Amino acid sequence: MAGIYLHIPFCKQACHYCDFHFSTSLQYKPELLQALVKEIELQKNYFTGETIETIYFGGGTPSILEAGEIQLLIDTITRLHSVSSTAEITLEANPDDLNKAKLLTLLQTPINRFSIGIQSFFDEDLAWMNRVHRAAEAEASVKRAQDIGFENLTIDLIYGYPLLTDQKWKHNLDKVFELSVPHVSSYSMTVEPNTALASFINKNKQPAMNEQQSAGQFNLLMEAMQLHGFEHYEISNFCKPNHYSKHNSNYWKGVKYLGIGPSAHSYNGEIRQWNVANNAKYIQAIVENKLPAETEVLTETNRLNEYIMTSLRTMWGLDLDKLNAIAAASANEVLKAAQSYFERGWIAQKNNIIYLTPTGKLYADHIAAALFF
C-alpha cells in the first residue's frame, strides 16, 4: 500500500503564522495544474506493484481548485496507478470555499473526506491570524458539508496564542463536539522564522508565545477529547473510533508515499525526495521533462531516528522488534537511554511497545531526541 500527496501552492491571502510554500497570485495556476498532471506521469514508476490507499490534496489551499481540476488530477492518478476502491481521498479546504454550489460539484468527484482549516470560532482570533474566513462561515461550512452528504470530516484548531483564554479554548472545543465532527487536528501556535508573526514579535508588535499557556491548553484538549470518546492516536490528532486519518497514519507508520507539486516530499522506505519550493522553477523543470527534486539516501541511523520520532508520537508506540529489524541490538540502546523517562512516568512499556504517557506527550520531541542514535 502507498499514498499520494498533491501540493496545491495557492492561497487567497497569507496567514501570519504560516511557513508552508504557497503563492497568493493565481496567475500561473493553469500552467501549474498541467505541470502537476505531467509530474504524475513522470513519476508513474515511483512505486512498484503498490496499491494506492490514500490521495491527499494539501497546500496552500486546495479548495481553490474547481471540481473539474480535481477530477483531472485524480483521473491521471487512477490511469497510471492501481487505486483501491476504498481509497481515502482528502481535500484540505478553507471554510469560505465550501459554499453549497462548490460542495455539490465536489460531491460528483471521488473526494470523500474534507480537512477544514477552521483554527478558531472567534472572529477576533481569525483576524489576528489573518485568516480569510470568519467564525460564522466556519460553523456553516461544516453543517453544509454534512447536510450534502460529507460525513468524514476533520477540522484544524490552534491553541497557545495570546488572544486565546482557557475559556475561549473550551468554547472552541465545545463547538467541535456540538458539530459532531469525528476527527480533530489541533496544534500549538509555533513561531516559524520568516513569517509575519515572527516579524511582529521581533519588532515587539506582538507578545511572544507562552509555553505554560500552551501546555495548559494541551492538557485541556486531551481531557476534553477523552471525555467525549475521542482517541488520542497521535500527538496532534484525535478521532472517534475508526476515524483515523489513513493518509497521515500511514506517514507515521513509515508507509511509502509520493509527493507531487512544488515543495512536495516523497519517501520509498530507503530514499527521501523533495521538490523545489518555487512555482516557476518547478513548472520550467517539468516542461523540460525533468524532476525538480533533491534526494537523500537514508542511512541506518537516519531510519532508526525517523522511526523513533514518528512512532513515539502515536498511540501505537515504538515497537522494539521493529527497531531491531532496522539494526540489531538497537532496542537495548533505546531502553538504556529511556530509563530516566520511565522513572519520571513520561513513558511506559507494554510487551515490546514503548509509548508516551499523557504527561510524556508534553515532552514528545524532547524524549524522541534523547533516544536518537
Secondary structure as UniProt FT lines:
FT   STRAND          2..8
FT   TURN            16..17
FT   TURN            27..28
FT   HELIX           29..42
FT   TURN            43..45
FT   STRAND          51..59
FT   HELIX           62..64
FT   HELIX           67..80
FT   STRAND          82..93
FT   HELIX           95..97
FT   HELIX           100..106
FT   TURN            107..108
FT   STRAND          113..119
FT   HELIX           123..129
FT   HELIX           135..148
FT   STRAND          153..159
FT   TURN            162..163
FT   HELIX           166..179
FT   STRAND          183..188
FT   TURN            193..194
FT   HELIX           196..202
FT   TURN            203..204
FT   HELIX           211..227
FT   TURN            228..229
FT   STRAND          231..234
FT   TURN            235..236
FT   STRAND          237..239
FT   TURN            241..242
FT   HELIX           246..252
FT   TURN            253..254
FT   STRAND          257..260
FT   TURN            262..263
FT   STRAND          265..267
FT   STRAND          271..275
FT   HELIX           279..287
FT   TURN            288..289
FT   STRAND          293..297
FT   HELIX           300..312
FT   TURN            315..316
FT   STRAND          318..319
FT   HELIX           320..326
FT   TURN            328..329
FT   HELIX           330..344
FT   STRAND          347..350
FT   TURN            351..352
FT   STRAND          353..356
FT   TURN            358..359
FT   HELIX           360..363
FT   HELIX           364..371
//
